[in-house]
């Protein structure tokens, strides 16, 4: 699992990096990544994030086992943030691109909140 500091460091050295989008076609592009904030170009619009927002969103996924574009508001900034986490934490999450949902690999028990996409596995009897 990458720390937010590692993500910040990696993105800061790769301006222009393209990140495949979740729930939308295309890719986001890193516009800025410094100690204060991250900026992505998502669907032709600039989305600015504080590193605290990125950290809190990652922690939300760790706690809830699931995170979706819809629960973050469904707009371009939500798509960018979910896509960033899917890309940077690829070893830690399962991605349902069509539904815009990330699920934590190896999570035990059901998600803390109401699921926002169809279950990843067969229904329990």
Residue pairs with C-beta under 8 A, 6 or more apart in sequence:
1 89
1 91
1 92
2 10
2 88
2 89
4 51
4 54
4 55
4 58
7 54
7 84
7 88
8 33
8 35
8 38
8 51
10 88
11 17
11 30
11 33
11 38
11 88
12 33
12 34
14 30
14 33
15 30
15 31
15 32
15 33
16 29
16 30
17 29
17 30
18 27
18 28
18 29
19 27
19 28
19 29
19 30
19 40
19 80
19 83
19 84
19 87
20 27
20 83
20 86
20 87
21 27
21 28
21 42
21 43
21 79
21 80
21 83
22 69
22 79
22 82
22 83
22 86
22 95
22 97
22 100
22 102
23 69
23 79
23 82
23 97
23 98
23 99
23 100
24 42
24 43
24 79
26 43
28 40
28 41
28 42
28 47
28 79
28 80
28 83
28 84
29 40
29 41
30 38
30 39
30 40
31 39
31 40
31 41
31 46
32 38
32 39
33 39
35 51
36 50
36 51
37 48
37 49
37 50
37 51
38 48
38 49
38 50
38 51
38 54
38 84
39 46
39 47
39 48
39 49
40 46
40 47
40 49
40 80
40 84
41 47
42 76
42 77
42 79
42 80
42 83
43 76
43 79
45 76
47 76
47 77
47 80
47 81
49 77
49 80
49 81
53 81
54 81
54 84
54 85
57 67
57 72
57 81
57 85
58 85
58 89
60 67
61 67
61 85
61 93
61 102
61 104
62 104
63 112
64 111
64 112
64 113
65 103
65 104
65 107
65 109
65 110
65 111
65 112
66 101
66 102
66 103
66 104
66 111
66 113
66 115
66 116
67 82
67 85
67 101
67 102
68 82
68 99
68 100
68 101
68 102
68 116
68 117
69 78
69 79
69 82
69 100
69 101
70 78
70 100
70 116
71 113
71 116
72 78
72 81
72 82
79 100
82 100
82 102
85 93
85 102
86 93
86 95
86 102
91 105
92 104
92 105
93 102
93 103
93 104
93 105
94 102
94 103
94 104
94 105
94 120
95 101
95 102
96 102
96 103
96 117
96 120
99 116
99 117
99 118
100 117
101 116
101 117
103 111
103 120
